[in-house]
Amino acid sequence: MWKAYHNVASADEAVELLAKYGAQARVVAGATDLLIELERGVRPHLEALIDVSRVAELAGITETDDSLIVGAMVTHNDIVASDMIRRFALPLAQASWEVGAPQIRNRATVAGNIITASPANDTISPLMALGASVDLRSARGTRSVRLAEFYTGLRKTVMEPDELLVSIRIPKMTVNQRGIFLKLGLRRAQAISVVNCTVLLTLDAGSVVTNAVVTLGSVAPVIIRVPDAELQLIGHPLTPEVMSRAARAAAAAPSPIDDVRSTAAYRREMIGVLVHRALRTLAHDTSAAPPADAAMLRGQAQHPVIEHASMLADGDPIEVEINGLARRFDSGHDSTLLDFLRDVADLPGTKEGCAEGECGACTVMLDGMAVMACMVPAVRAHGARVTTVEGLKDGSELHPVQASFIEHGAVQCGYCTPGFLVAGAALLDEHPQPTRDQIEQAFSGNLCRCTGYYKIISAMQSASLSHGVTEATDVQAD
C-alpha cells in the first residue's frame, strides 16, 4: 500500500520529509481514515507515510489565559478524559464521545478528523462553533488559519502538501456561555452523522441571548454556520416561541442531498428537531459532559503512548513484543497490523470481519490500549507491546473473561469472540468491577452477528465479579 514508511521522532523531521515528498506523502497519526482510503485505492500515487504518533511535542492539551491548545496527536479519548476540555470546550468533549467506538477513539485524532474534511465528521462542528484555529508548519514557516476559513469544498482544505498540522487552538468558553453538540445517527454507536449540530450561546444576567453560533454538519459539502437561526436568538430570552423560530430558520438554511444514510427531506426535518432540542437543553442549562468514569479501554494510560523512541529505517526488521515474547520479522512492513498478525506472526486468533474498523473482531491491545488491528499500520508496532487473544491466558489458566464466556455460553459462532474477549480484558484492566453501562460502552465497537449480547453481557458481569475477588484476595495475601 506504500513504498516507504517513516517513523519520526520530531515535528521538524516530519516537516523535512513533507518538503521532500510533497503530495506523494501523507502524515499518519491515528491512520483510521487513511488506511481505509488506501485499501480502496483512493491514493494510488502515494509514495510514503510519515508516522508522527510518537512525537512528544505533538501530544497533550495545554491552556493559556484565554485558549486551549490541543496537540495534533491528541485522540478523541484524550479529549473525553480531559477536565480542561469538559470545562472550557464542552461541545468538543460531547462530539468526541460520539466518534466511533473506544478502539477507534484510542487511535483517531481530532487533527486527523479536521484534515479528512468530511462534512459528517463530528468534531469539526463544535470546533468551528468555538472559533478554533489550526497551526500549520512547513519548511517555509508556521501560519495560523481559522477553521472557518480552512475548508474550500468537500474534503478540500487550504493546507499545502508540505504542511504539518501541529496544534489546534480553541478559545475558552466563558462563564456566561453555554454550548452543546447533538448528533443523529442510524444507530447508537459506530454511526456516521445523518445530521449533527452545535449551538453556542452567550447570555447576559437576565438570560437574554447576546450572541449565538449555530453550526451544522452532514447537510452541505462543508460544515456550515447558520446566521438566520442565530439572528432569531440574539436579543431574546430562550422562550418556546424564540426557540421554535430559530429551529425553523436552521432547517430552512441548507440544501442537503439524498444519500445512503438519509433523504434530503428527512435531513431538513431533523435539523429543526436537533436545533430545537439543543436550545431547550441550553435553556435549562442541562448540557451534560460524557460520563466521568467512561469505559475507554485505555488501561491505566493517561496520555498518548510516546515512550518508544526507537525508529525504524527502510529495510530494518520489525521488532515487537507480542504476548510477552520479543519477536523479529523481516516482512509485513506494508500491511496492516491485522494482516501482519495473521499472515506473518502466525496468530490467526485475531479475526477480520470488515477491515474498516466497524465490527471489532480484530481488537488487540497496543501498548495497553484496545485498538482495531485493521486500522493500524503494522510498522507502528515496532518497539511496541501487542496483546492478542492468544496472549490473554496466564500459562494454562484462562483469563477470567475467557472462562466466563465459556461458563455463560457467550461463545456462539466464535468469529466475533476474540474481539469481545480482548475488549473485555481491556475493560477489566481499566475498571476491575465495571457497571452495566461501562460494559455496554466497552462493547459498543464489537458486533455480534449471532445477536447474542445478553449472554455476552452476563458473562462480562460475572467475570468482573470474579476478577474483583481475585484482586482482593491477592491484596490480602500480600
ABEGO torsion letter per residue (X at the ends): XBABBBBBABAAAAAAAAAAAEAABBBBBAGAAAAAAAAAGABAABABBBBAAABAAABEBBBBAABBBBBAABBAAAAAABAAAAAABAAAAAAAAABEBAAAAAABBAAAAAAAGBAABAAAAAAAAAGBBBBBBBAAEBBBBBAAAABAEBGBBABBAABBBABBBBBBBBAABBBBBBBBBABABGBBBABBBBBBBBBBAAGBBABBBBBBBGABABBBBBAAAAAAABGBBBBAAAAAAAAAAAAAABBBBBBAABBAAAAAAAAAAAAAAAAAAAAAGABBBBBAABBAGAEABABBBAABABBBBBGBBBBBBBGGBBBBBABGAABBAAAAAAAAAGBAABBBAAGAGAAGAABBBBGGBBBBAAABBAAAABGBBBBBAAAABBEABBBAAAAAAAAAGABBAGAAAAAAAAAAAAAAAABABBBAAAAAAAAAABBBAAGAAAAAAAAAAAAAAAAAAAAAAAAAAX
